[in-house]
Amino acid sequence: GLLTIDLRADVVLASAFAGAVEARLPAPGTCAGAQVTVKKTDPSANPVTVTVAGGNGPDNAVQTLSAQYAAVTALSNGAAWHILARA
């Protein structure tokens, strides 16, 4: 499924229990200064992939969260999304 990230929340908890999920960040030009953490909450083998609307993903690469509690934190500078932390 597709999870369009709403930047009103600092943390997005994503479950891929029912199947693979794409968590899509908005285009960076629409949210300069925004920071968000996407975290996979379920123990399934299904991945949560973090992408960017109109692009690949933070740091120009799709980020795949495969393990339960895996997370990525990204910041938009208005031109791109950059990874600040990955756990």
Rosetta blueprint (number, residue, H / E / L):
1 G L
2 L E
3 L E
4 T E
5 I L
6 D L
7 L L
8 R L
9 A L
10 D L
11 V E
12 V E
13 L E
14 A E
15 S L
16 A L
17 F L
18 A L
19 G L
20 A L
21 V E
22 E E
23 A E
24 R E
25 L E
26 P L
27 A L
28 P H
29 G H
30 T H
31 C L
32 A L
33 G L
34 A L
35 Q E
36 V E
37 T E
38 V E
39 K E
40 K E
41 T L
42 D L
43 P L
44 S L
45 A L
46 N L
47 P L
48 V E
49 T E
50 V E
51 T E
52 V E
53 A L
54 G L
55 G L
56 N L
57 G L
58 P H
59 D H
60 N H
61 A L
62 V L
63 Q E
64 T E
65 L E
66 S L
67 A L
68 Q L
69 Y L
70 A L
71 A E
72 V E
73 T E
74 A E
75 L E
76 S E
77 N L
78 G L
79 A L
80 A L
81 W E
82 H E
83 I E
84 L E
85 A E
86 R E
87 A L
